[in-house]
Amino acid sequence: MFTITMGVSNFLIDVDCFLDAIEFLEELEEDLGFMLSDEHATIVLNEQYAACECVANGNCWI
């Protein structure tokens, strides 16, 4: 885990979940044959990260 500071808030990021989410997005875009818009890619990354965080660490917020 590492910490990202944004303004006055600190966020702990699970590096493995972050990398898994990126890999998932890349594979999804490859399967679809096109790149998602920034907005849709962000949604996919957030959902995949949340799912991984829930399974890996029991930190379920969805």
C-alpha positions, 0 to 999 in steps of 0.5 A, a space after each residue: 500500500 502507498 499513500 496519495 495525498 490530495 489536498 488535506 485528504 490521504 488515500 491508501 492505495 493497494 498497488 496490486 488492486 490498482 495494477 489489476 484494475 489497469 490490466 482489466 481495463 486494457 484487456 476490456 478495451 482490447 476485447 472491445 476493439 476500441 478505447 473507452 472514453 475517459 469517463 467510462 474508463 474511470 468508471 471501469 477502473 473505480 469499479 474494478 479497484 473496489 471489487 479487488 479491494 473488497 475481495 483482497 482486504 475485506 474493505 467493501 464499500 460498494 
